[in-house]
Amino acid sequence: MVGGARLENANPLIYHRSGERQVTDEEVDEEIPDRIDDREIFDLIRSINDPEHPLTLEELNVVEQVRVEVSDEESAVSVEFTPTIPHCSMATLIGLSIKVKLLRSLPDRFKVDVHITPGTHVSELAVNKQLSDKERVAAALENSHLLEVVNQCLTARS
């Protein structure tokens, strides 16, 4: 939990995790080009830590595979995330954590779009505007405290 303040959502619903991805022979074969798909993107973001609870974004159903779209041909990734409550003050931080994880993990050719699932947050438009603005994202990551919090969200829990 970030900051130690009172929890906004003290009793979130906890969901079951998806099973592990089944690796195919083609994915292991170095001779065959490996296309990036929605499951691969979901696997990258599912274990991001929630900034408020000792749970992952998948366990809180903030991210779901069905809300991930990938076009390998167009080098585009789109992820919708759903905050646990409509007035979640951590929505921008969650979106930023997802975006940073993908920017760090994917080849530079990919355009990454991260946004709130329509109709699920009171500040949806403002948060989406921040997350889609490259300069705002870059400025946010220059803030050492914010970068530390993002890195905590991205660090695997033991």
The 8 nearest C-alpha neighbors of each residue, nearest first, counted from 0:
[[1, 51, 50, 52, 3, 2, 53, 49],
 [0, 2, 50, 3, 51, 148, 4, 52],
 [1, 3, 4, 0, 51, 5, 50, 148],
 [4, 2, 1, 0, 5, 6, 51, 50],
 [5, 3, 2, 6, 1, 0, 7, 51],
 [4, 6, 7, 3, 9, 8, 2, 51],
 [5, 7, 9, 8, 4, 51, 3, 52],
 [8, 6, 9, 5, 87, 88, 51, 84],
 [9, 7, 6, 10, 11, 84, 83, 87],
 [8, 10, 6, 7, 11, 5, 52, 51],
 [11, 9, 8, 12, 6, 13, 7, 52],
 [12, 10, 8, 9, 13, 83, 59, 84],
 [11, 13, 59, 14, 10, 83, 60, 58],
 [12, 14, 59, 58, 11, 15, 60, 54],
 [15, 13, 58, 59, 60, 16, 12, 57],
 [16, 14, 58, 17, 13, 57, 60, 59],
 [15, 17, 58, 18, 14, 57, 45, 19],
 [18, 16, 19, 15, 57, 20, 45, 64],
 [17, 19, 16, 20, 21, 15, 42, 38],
 [18, 20, 21, 17, 42, 16, 22, 38],
 [19, 21, 22, 18, 38, 42, 39, 17],
 [20, 22, 23, 19, 18, 24, 26, 38],
 [21, 23, 20, 26, 24, 27, 25, 19],
 [22, 24, 26, 25, 21, 27, 28, 20],
 [23, 25, 27, 26, 28, 22, 21, 29],
 [24, 26, 28, 23, 27, 31, 33, 29],
 [27, 25, 23, 24, 28, 33, 22, 31],
 [26, 28, 24, 25, 29, 23, 22, 31],
 [29, 27, 25, 30, 26, 31, 24, 32],
 [28, 30, 31, 27, 32, 26, 25, 33],
 [31, 29, 28, 32, 25, 27, 33, 26],
 [30, 32, 29, 28, 33, 25, 26, 27],
 [33, 31, 34, 30, 29, 26, 28, 25],
 [34, 32, 26, 31, 35, 25, 29, 28],
 [35, 33, 36, 32, 71, 26, 72, 31],
 [34, 36, 71, 39, 33, 37, 69, 40],
 [37, 35, 39, 38, 69, 34, 40, 71],
 [36, 38, 40, 39, 69, 67, 68, 41],
 [39, 37, 41, 40, 36, 42, 64, 20],
 [38, 40, 42, 36, 41, 37, 35, 43],
 [39, 41, 43, 37, 42, 38, 36, 44],
 [42, 40, 38, 44, 43, 39, 64, 45],
 [41, 43, 39, 40, 45, 44, 38, 46],
 [44, 42, 40, 41, 45, 39, 46, 101],
 [45, 43, 41, 47, 46, 42, 97, 40],
 [46, 44, 57, 42, 47, 41, 56, 43],
 [45, 47, 55, 44, 48, 56, 57, 43],
 [48, 46, 153, 55, 44, 152, 45, 56],
 [49, 47, 55, 152, 54, 56, 46, 50],
 [48, 50, 55, 51, 52, 56, 54, 152],
 [51, 49, 0, 1, 52, 152, 48, 89],
 [52, 50, 0, 49, 1, 6, 53, 89],
 [51, 53, 54, 0, 49, 50, 48, 55],
 [54, 52, 49, 0, 48, 55, 51, 50],
 [55, 53, 52, 49, 48, 58, 56, 59],
 [56, 54, 48, 58, 46, 57, 49, 47],
 [55, 57, 61, 59, 58, 49, 47, 62],
 [56, 58, 60, 45, 55, 62, 59, 61],
 [59, 57, 14, 55, 13, 60, 56, 16],
 [58, 60, 13, 56, 57, 61, 14, 12],
 [61, 59, 57, 62, 58, 56, 63, 14],
 [60, 62, 81, 56, 80, 59, 82, 57],
 [63, 61, 80, 60, 57, 56, 45, 81],
 [64, 62, 65, 66, 60, 57, 61, 41],
 [63, 65, 66, 67, 41, 38, 37, 62],
 [64, 66, 63, 67, 68, 37, 62, 41],
 [67, 65, 79, 64, 63, 78, 68, 62],
 [68, 66, 78, 64, 65, 37, 77, 79],
 [69, 67, 77, 37, 76, 78, 66, 70],
 [70, 68, 76, 37, 36, 75, 71, 77],
 [69, 71, 75, 73, 72, 74, 76, 68],
 [70, 72, 74, 73, 35, 69, 34, 75],
 [73, 71, 70, 74, 75, 34, 69, 35],
 [72, 74, 70, 75, 71, 109, 69, 110],
 [75, 73, 109, 71, 72, 70, 108, 110],
 [76, 74, 110, 70, 109, 73, 69, 111],
 [77, 75, 69, 111, 68, 112, 110, 70],
 [76, 78, 112, 68, 67, 113, 111, 69],
 [79, 77, 67, 113, 66, 112, 114, 80],
 [80, 78, 114, 116, 115, 66, 113, 67],
 [81, 79, 115, 62, 61, 116, 114, 78],
 [80, 82, 61, 116, 115, 119, 83, 62],
 [83, 81, 84, 61, 90, 87, 80, 85],
 [84, 82, 81, 61, 85, 11, 59, 87],
 [83, 85, 87, 82, 86, 8, 120, 119],
 [86, 84, 120, 119, 121, 87, 82, 83],
 [87, 85, 84, 121, 120, 88, 122, 82],
 [88, 86, 89, 84, 85, 90, 82, 7],
 [87, 89, 90, 86, 91, 7, 92, 85],
 [88, 90, 92, 87, 91, 93, 50, 51],
 [91, 89, 93, 92, 88, 87, 94, 82],
 [90, 92, 94, 93, 89, 126, 95, 130],
 [91, 93, 95, 89, 94, 90, 96, 149],
 [94, 92, 90, 96, 95, 91, 89, 97],
 [95, 93, 91, 97, 96, 92, 90, 98],
 [94, 96, 92, 98, 93, 97, 91, 99],
 [95, 97, 93, 99, 94, 149, 98, 92],
 [98, 96, 94, 100, 95, 99, 44, 101],
 [97, 99, 95, 101, 96, 100, 102, 94],
 [100, 98, 102, 96, 101, 97, 103, 95],
 [101, 99, 97, 103, 98, 102, 96, 104],
 [100, 102, 104, 98, 103, 99, 105, 97],
 [103, 101, 99, 104, 100, 105, 98, 111],
 [102, 104, 100, 101, 99, 105, 106, 98],
 [105, 103, 101, 102, 100, 106, 43, 99],
 [106, 104, 102, 101, 103, 107, 109, 108],
 [105, 107, 108, 109, 104, 102, 103, 74],
 [108, 106, 109, 105, 102, 110, 103, 104],
 [107, 109, 106, 74, 110, 105, 75, 73],
 [110, 108, 74, 75, 107, 111, 106, 105],
 [109, 111, 75, 74, 76, 112, 108, 107],
 [110, 112, 76, 77, 109, 75, 113, 98],
 [113, 111, 77, 76, 78, 114, 110, 131],
 [114, 112, 78, 77, 79, 98, 94, 111],
 [113, 115, 79, 127, 80, 78, 116, 112],
 [114, 116, 80, 79, 81, 117, 123, 127],
 [115, 117, 79, 81, 80, 119, 118, 114],
 [118, 116, 119, 115, 123, 120, 79, 114],
 [117, 119, 120, 116, 123, 121, 115, 85],
 [118, 120, 85, 117, 116, 81, 82, 121],
 [121, 119, 85, 123, 122, 118, 86, 82],
 [120, 122, 85, 123, 86, 119, 118, 124],
 [123, 121, 125, 120, 124, 126, 86, 85],
 [122, 124, 120, 126, 125, 121, 127, 115],
 [125, 123, 127, 126, 122, 128, 121, 115],
 [124, 126, 128, 122, 127, 123, 129, 130],
 [127, 125, 129, 123, 128, 124, 91, 122],
 [126, 128, 130, 124, 114, 129, 125, 123],
 [127, 129, 125, 131, 126, 130, 124, 132],
 [130, 128, 126, 132, 127, 131, 135, 125],
 [129, 131, 127, 128, 132, 126, 136, 113],
 [130, 132, 128, 129, 127, 133, 112, 113],
 [131, 133, 135, 129, 134, 130, 128, 136],
 [134, 132, 136, 135, 137, 131, 130, 129],
 [133, 135, 137, 136, 132, 138, 139, 131],
 [136, 134, 138, 132, 137, 133, 139, 129],
 [135, 137, 139, 133, 134, 138, 132, 140],
 [136, 138, 134, 140, 135, 139, 133, 141],
 [139, 137, 135, 141, 140, 136, 134, 142],
 [140, 138, 136, 141, 137, 142, 135, 145],
 [139, 141, 137, 146, 142, 138, 136, 145],
 [142, 140, 138, 139, 143, 137, 146, 145],
 [141, 143, 140, 145, 139, 144, 146, 138],
 [144, 142, 146, 145, 141, 147, 140, 139],
 [145, 143, 147, 146, 142, 148, 149, 141],
 [144, 146, 148, 147, 142, 143, 149, 140],
 [145, 147, 149, 143, 140, 148, 144, 150],
 [146, 148, 150, 144, 145, 149, 143, 151],
 [147, 149, 151, 145, 150, 146, 144, 152],
 [150, 148, 146, 152, 151, 96, 147, 145],
 [149, 151, 153, 147, 152, 148, 154, 146],
 [152, 150, 148, 154, 153, 149, 147, 48],
 [151, 153, 48, 149, 150, 47, 154, 50],
 [152, 154, 150, 47, 151, 48, 149, 155],
 [155, 153, 151, 152, 150, 156, 47, 48],
 [156, 154, 153, 157, 46, 47, 48, 152],
 [157, 155, 154, 48, 53, 46, 153, 151],
 [156, 155, 154, 53, 48, 54, 46, 55]]
